[in-house]
Amino acid sequence: MSEKKSNIFVRAAKAVGGYFRELKSELKKVVWPSAKQVRNNTSIVITAIILLGALIALLDFGFQSLFAWILQ
């Protein structure tokens, strides 16, 4: 005779349990950055944002002036 399938709730609980076991295993493999690396990367990102913002502002001002000059 064939074996009876287990209840859907039992299968779901096993699947969820397996997911969390794999999640725990994968999180052990993660190499977390040090506080110094986080500060360094954060300062790089903030600097890049400021520089790109300034570049976009300059381009916007330049194009605005150019279009105002053309339309006069």
C-alpha positions in Angstrom: 0.0 0.0 0.0 1.1 3.6 -0.6 2.0 5.7 2.3 -0.5 8.4 3.4 0.4 12.0 2.6 1.0 14.1 5.7 -1.3 16.9 6.5 -0.9 20.2 4.6 -0.2 22.0 7.9 2.5 19.5 8.8 4.2 19.9 5.4 4.0 23.7 5.7 5.5 23.7 9.1 8.4 21.5 7.9 9.0 23.8 4.9 9.0 26.9 7.2 11.4 25.1 9.6 13.7 24.1 6.7 13.7 27.7 5.4 14.8 29.1 8.8 17.5 26.4 9.2 18.9 27.4 5.8 18.6 31.0 6.6 20.6 30.6 9.8 23.3 28.6 7.9 23.6 31.3 5.3 23.8 34.1 7.8 26.8 32.3 9.4 28.7 32.7 6.1 28.1 36.5 5.9 31.2 38.6 6.4 30.0 41.8 8.1 32.0 45.0 7.5 33.8 46.7 10.4 32.6 50.1 11.8 35.5 51.8 10.1 34.5 50.3 6.7 30.9 51.4 7.2 32.0 55.0 8.0 34.4 55.1 5.1 31.7 53.8 2.6 29.1 56.2 4.0 31.4 59.2 3.6 32.2 58.1 0.0 28.5 57.8 -0.8 27.6 61.2 0.8 30.5 62.9 -1.1 29.4 61.4 -4.4 25.8 62.5 -3.8 26.9 66.1 -3.0 29.2 66.2 -6.1 26.5 64.9 -8.4 23.9 67.2 -6.9 26.3 70.2 -7.5 26.9 69.0 -11.1 23.2 68.7 -11.8 22.6 72.1 -10.3 25.3 73.7 -12.4 23.9 72.0 -15.6 20.4 73.1 -14.7 21.5 76.7 -14.1 23.5 76.6 -17.4 20.7 75.3 -19.5 18.3 77.7 -17.8 20.5 80.6 -18.7 21.1 79.3 -22.2 17.3 79.0 -22.9 16.6 82.4 -21.4 19.3 83.9 -23.7 17.9 82.1 -26.8 14.3 83.1 -26.1 15.1 86.8 -25.7 
